[in-house]
Every structure is written in C-alpha cells, then in structure tokens.
Amino acid sequence: MKKSILIIATVAFSILNINATNETSTLNTSTEVVTLKKENIAQVFGWKVETNKTTYSGTSLTLESAKEMIALTSSGEIILGTEIQSYLVLKAEVNAQRNYFWEVETETGSAKGYASSEDYANKMIALVASGDAVVSKMIISQPQQ
C-alpha cells in the first residue's frame, strides 16, 4: 500500500514538474540580411596563457597585440603554455573600443585583470586593494584597431 501511494505521488509530482518547467517563449522572427564580402569580415585572435599561478585569456585584433597581451598578463610568472587561435567575425560585431589592462600589488598580494573603461579599472583596483596599502598599480590602455 505504501509503495503504490509513493508511486502515485511520484507520477503526480512528475506531471506537475513537467508543466511547471515548460516555458512559452515568443520567437524572434526578424531577420537581418548581411552580404558577406571580404571587407565586411575581420580577423580576431583569441589568446590563452597558462602560468604557474593561473590561466589568463582574452581577444585581440592583431597577432602582435595578442602576443603583447600574453607577455603583459604573464609578467613575473612562469609560462607553462600559450595558445593563440584565429577567428573570422563580422566587422559590425567587433567592439572598436579600448581595452584596459590593470594590475595592482599590495602588501598582502597582487591581482590583474581587464576592464572596458579606465574608471572601471580604477574601481577594480580600489576594490582589490581595499583596506590594504598599495605597493604599485598599473593601467595600460590599448585601442582596438
């Protein structure tokens, strides 16, 4: 008797759960026509560097820039491996803003990262170094070309 009640309850809860998780979503029926020509395509480089402390990754618009970013992020650390991959994307999808690499060293540790604006980079430095004496800080800006 207990098993049959348990089976009936399981079936009932399963049916209720199926109905609860089915979402009705409206589909976006708008389409955009883009003619693919060579001048509408940009090459983007995705890079990744693994060091003895952590793994860093990002994107750059040139191979030289990707190599520079690998060198910047892994400075002072032992490089265990690097990887650079090339991607083709539409130029309309490429963010033409600046990237800001920030690094802060305090008496108790250090941190590195990327930001989309100089203000955000300063906020991240302040957040990481809150309550600690800053030994050095650095913000490097690079325009996307």
C-alpha positions in Angstrom: 0.0 0.0 0.0 2.8 2.4 0.9 4.6 1.6 -2.4 1.5 2.3 -4.5 0.9 5.7 -2.8 4.6 6.6 -3.3 4.4 5.7 -7.0 1.2 7.7 -7.5 2.7 10.7 -5.7 5.8 10.4 -7.8 3.8 10.3 -11.0 1.7 13.3 -9.9 4.7 15.4 -9.0 6.4 14.5 -12.2 3.4 15.7 -14.2 3.3 18.9 -12.2 7.0 19.4 -12.6 6.8 19.0 -16.4 4.1 21.5 -16.7 6.0 23.9 -14.4 9.2 23.9 -16.5 7.6 24.3 -19.9 8.0 28.0 -20.8 6.2 29.6 -23.6 8.6 31.9 -25.4 8.0 34.1 -28.3 10.3 33.5 -31.2 12.1 36.5 -32.8 11.1 36.3 -36.4 13.0 39.3 -37.5 15.8 38.6 -39.9 18.8 40.6 -41.0 20.4 40.2 -44.4 24.1 40.7 -44.5 26.2 40.4 -47.6 29.4 38.6 -46.8 32.2 40.3 -48.6 35.9 40.3 -47.7 35.8 43.9 -46.5 33.0 43.0 -44.1 35.0 40.3 -42.3 37.6 41.0 -39.6 40.1 38.6 -38.1 40.2 38.3 -34.3 42.8 36.4 -32.3 41.8 34.6 -29.1 44.7 34.0 -26.8 45.3 32.0 -23.7 48.3 31.7 -21.4 48.7 29.2 -18.6 51.2 30.2 -15.9 52.3 28.6 -12.6 49.7 30.7 -10.8 46.6 30.8 -13.0 45.3 30.9 -16.6 44.6 34.2 -18.5 42.7 34.6 -21.7 41.4 37.3 -24.0 41.0 38.5 -27.5 43.0 40.9 -29.7 42.5 42.3 -33.2 46.1 41.6 -34.3 48.5 38.8 -33.7 51.2 41.2 -32.4 48.6 42.6 -29.9 47.8 39.0 -28.7 51.5 38.3 -28.1 51.8 41.6 -26.2 48.8 40.8 -24.0 50.3 37.3 -23.3 53.5 39.0 -22.2 51.8 41.6 -20.1 49.5 39.2 -18.2 52.2 36.6 -17.5 55.0 39.0 -16.5 56.8 37.8 -13.4 55.2 34.3 -13.7 56.4 31.0 -15.2 54.6 30.3 -18.5 53.5 26.7 -18.8 51.8 27.0 -22.2 50.3 29.5 -24.6 47.7 29.2 -27.3 46.6 31.7 -30.0 43.6 30.9 -32.3 42.4 33.0 -35.2 38.6 33.7 -35.7 36.8 35.4 -38.5 33.9 37.6 -37.4 31.7 40.3 -39.0 33.3 43.8 -38.6 29.9 45.0 -37.3 30.3 42.7 -34.3 33.8 43.8 -33.4 33.9 46.1 -30.4 36.1 49.1 -31.5 36.6 50.4 -28.0 39.7 50.4 -25.9 40.8 47.6 -23.6 42.3 48.4 -20.2 44.7 46.0 -18.5 45.1 46.7 -14.8 47.4 45.3 -12.2 47.7 46.1 -8.5 50.2 44.9 -5.9 49.5 45.3 -2.2 51.5 44.3 0.9 49.5 41.1 1.1 49.1 40.0 -2.6 48.5 41.1 -6.2 45.8 41.0 -8.8 45.5 41.5 -12.6 42.5 41.9 -14.9 40.9 43.7 -17.8 38.3 46.4 -17.9 36.3 48.1 -20.6 36.9 51.6 -19.2 39.6 53.4 -17.2 37.0 54.2 -14.4 36.1 50.6 -14.1 39.8 49.6 -14.0 40.3 52.1 -11.1 37.3 50.8 -9.3 38.6 47.2 -9.6 42.0 48.3 -8.2 40.3 50.1 -5.3 38.1 47.1 -4.6 41.0 44.6 -4.7 43.2 46.9 -2.5 40.6 48.0 -0.1 41.9 48.1 3.5 45.5 47.4 2.3 48.4 49.5 1.4 49.1 49.7 -2.4 52.7 49.0 -3.3 52.2 49.5 -7.0 49.4 49.9 -9.6 49.4 50.0 -13.3 46.7 50.6 -16.0 47.6 50.1 -19.7 45.2 51.3 -22.4 45.3 49.8 -25.8 43.0 50.9 -28.7 41.3 48.2 -30.7 42.4 48.6 -34.3 
